[in-house]
């Protein structure tokens, strides 16, 4: 792809949801993951295709990232809010290996 050329759209983009999570709070991380998965399934049943993909906890930084596949950042943010993740920010994430 030429420099400055627009990225080709993927079928369903992924969004990274940044949240605060205390260093030693594995039980809360597990509970948040379950809520994220459940809410994504609920939104899909309601007609907005959202899929919870994974979570990454950085205990030393007290940050946890949740990754959702969703039609838009707004839909990913809605999933995060409904799952009570207390999102700090939501940004598009492009997995490596998918760029040309």
C-alpha positions, 0 to 999 in steps of 0.5 A: 500500500502506498504511503498516505493511501487509505487503509482497506476496511476489514469486515468487522474492526476490533476496538481496544477498551482501556480500563483501570484494574487494581494490580492484584484483582484477578477475581474482578478481571474474571468477572469483567470478562464474563460480563463483557462476553455476556453483554456482547452476546446480548447486543448481538441478539438485539441486532448489533453484532458485537463479539468479545475477543480477549482481555489483557491485564497489565498489573504493574500499570493497573490497566486492563484492556478488553478487545471487542469486534464491533461495527463501530467504536460507539458499539464497542463503547456501549458494550463496555458501558453495559458490562460496567467496565468503566472505560477510560477510552476506546480506540480501533486496534489493528492486529498485526499480520492484517496490514499490507 
